[in-house]
Amino acid sequence: MTVFKIRINGREQEVKAKEGSVPTILDAAKQFGIAIPTLCHHPALEPYGSCRLCAVEVEKKGRKRFVTACNYPLEEGLVVETGSEGVLAIRRMILELLAARCPGERRIQDLALEYGVTRPRFLLEDESCILCGLCHRVCGELVGVSAINAQNRGVLRDVDTPYGQLSEDCIACGACALVCPTSSARRRENIYPLLASDISELESEFLDGTIDGDLGIFRRMFAGRSAIEGQDGGMVTAILLRGMEVGLLDAAVVASRDEIYGATAILAEDADSVIEARGTKYVRISVIPPLIEALHKGRKKVAVVGTPCQIRVVRCLQKAGYFARRFPDAEIYLIGLFCFESFDYGRLKSHIAGLFGLDLDKADKVQIARGKFFVQAEGREHSCRVGELHELVREGCDYCGDLVSRLADVSIGSVGSPEGFSTVIVRSLLGERLLEGLAFESQEIRREDVARLAAMKKKNAETNFAPILAGREDKSGAEGIRGAAPRSICRQEH
């Protein structure tokens, strides 16, 4: 245990810290119940110091200066003032600038009022982002996806996706929206922040049926096996082929094998392309580019086959009106796959080569079942425990709590079905249309098996989200603020 003796706001204090660790001034202030405002700080992330709102005055060897409390390490004998006139002047100036930049953001305006800022002297803007960096830091440091990042410098500085395009990396986990102190993350169209309340709204808007806490909304569920050879019961392939045959579908976005990335999303426009792409690929891909390609080519009835995170992304874009504004006649069918986790293909390929002496690119079939990872190649079957592959899991998977693609029109997987069958969960009228007239053998599923694994997946995500939620400051009024600021802030016209 290390002890730092400091003087804070005129009182001698002792700050205890674990051996080898050095707390910050902000840590010490919290320990003694001293409030220091912050906008860019989150205890689960590395200190950043971008908002400067936590400015304090320190004195060391007779010299005084202003520093940011969130990232300034304690030193023996340090003298700290958290509420001097100079400190308050700095905070007032920062809040006046932010109040002018974001006149519609309640949290900013409330903080400004708290420090006596009632009439910003600067030109009012119409921004929501304060460039605190929390969104891209949680996305990169914790979730590990880095779907967004800071770009440019000076007055051009912004937070965005590469080239401002629809993100191909965002998994719609919602972490950015949870930590954002304003409504900025929720306003962006090129990422897909999805909170628990949003999932309920999307289920109500797009799905129809009985509500189940673990499995989501469903109309019916069963184990199905088609006459087509494919993964398990071949139901996904059968649905796509039948849809194209009867004119229900013009095209389908599916995953195809790729020797570099393991799989890539392609636009299948005929039966041969669908058959060529059959089989599960345990890697994460983006379905957005081929979906946009299909719609630009005039394909009006498109099926998207994807994992839960990919299905969430498409639903977010549907909810935001992205497709309706650009392709008003398009009808998109979502076929969601069960997914507990996906893998980094390069590392998985190296691991399998070392474990079994196999080239994963040449495998006839890859499957996860009964807690094992199976690879069939050269007439032989090899397996290992899925738990042995955890270090190879893709970034972000630990923050996804959806096993069964709750937002899809039809969800399909192998959990809960007899050998050679697929578990099928129909969730909407569009899902019923996909199955109408399809010939397949049907059996009962072991619903409790699906529910148990779904609950485990959800609990894992909740555990990983706990530090984000625990460190989340009060954001009352931050979400969805689109209207005027509080009445006591004068909205000047320039």
C-alpha positions, 0 to 999 in steps of 0.5 A: 500500500502506497500513501500520498500526503497532499493538501487539497482545498486547504486540508491535509489528506492522505491518499491510499493507493495499491502498491505500484499504482499512482492515483490522479487528482480526480481519484483523490477528490472522489475519495474525499467527496470533492466534486470536480465536473468532467465530460470526457472522463470514464473510469473504465477508459484511459484518462484523456483530458480533452474537455479540460472541464476538470481543471484544478490549480496545483502548487509545487515547490512554490509554483502554481499552474492549472492542470487537468485533474483526470490525468494529473498523477498525485505527488507527495506534498502536492497542493491542490485547489479545486474551486479557486477563482482561476479554476472557476473562470476556466470552467466558465469559459469552457462551458460558455464555449460549449453552450454556444456550440451545443445550444440544444444539449441539456446536459451542457446547458445545465452545467453552464447554468450551474456555473452562472453562464446564462448568455453565451457571448459567442455565435450559436452553432447547431452541434451536438458533439463536444469532441470529448472522445468517449465514443471512439475510445470506448469503441476502440479501448473496450469493445475493440472494434474501432468503428469510429475515430477522431479525424482532422485537426483544429476547427475541422476536427470531427469524429466519424467513420472512415471517409464518412461512409456507412460503417462496415465495422460497427456491431450496434452494441450501443456502448458509444451511446451509453458513454456519450454525454450528449445526443451526438452518438444517437444522431449519427446515421453511419454508425448504429448505436442500439440500446436495450430500449431500442431493441424493444422498439424494433421488435414491436415495429418489425416483428409479430408474435409471442414474447419470450425473455430469452428468445425474443418475439416468435410466431413459431419455432421448429426443427427443419430439414430440407432436401438440400445438402447444406449446413445442418438441415440446409434450411437457409439454402432451401429458403433462398433457392425457393424464394428466387424460384417463385420470384419472392427474391431478386437476390440475396446477400450471403457469406462466401469463402475467401482465402484471405479473410475466411469469408466475405459478403457477396451478392448472390443473384442466381441459384448457383451462387447461393449453392456455392456459398452454402455452409457456415463461416465463423467469421464476422463480415459486413453485409452493408456493401453488397446490400447497397449494391443490390439496391442500386442495381434495382433489386427490389426484393433482397434477402440478407443472411447474417449474424445477430450483429449484422441483422441489428445493423440493417434494422437500425438503418431501416428504423432510421429510414435510410432505405425508405428514403433512397429505395422506397420500393425495396423489400428486405428480408432478414435471415438471422443466424445463431451466433455465440461468437466469431473468430479472427480468421487468420489466427484461427487458420494458424491455430487449426494448422498447428493443432490438426495440420490442416489448411482451413481454406480446404476444409469441407465443413466447419461446425460448432456443436455440443461445445466443440469446434468440428472441422471436416477435411480429407474424409476425416473429422477433427475437433477441439473444445470451443473454450480452447479458441477463446483467444481467437474470438473477434473483438466485440463479440463479448459485448453482444448479448444476442445468440438467436438474431432476435431482430431477424424475420427468421432465425436459424441455427443448430442449437436445440435440434436433432442431428442433421436439422436446423432450429428455425424461429419465425418472427414476422409475417415476412418470415412466414412468406419466406417459408410459405410453400417450402418443402421440409421435414419438421420435428420438435426442438429442445427449446430449453437448450436454446434458451439456456445458451441464449441466457448465457450469451446475454449474461456474458455481455452484461458482465462485460458492459458492467464497467461501462454502466458503472462508470456512466455519469448521469446523462438525464436529458442527454438522449434524444434531445432535439428541441430548445435548451432550458429557458434561462439560456438566452438563444441569441440570434446573430 
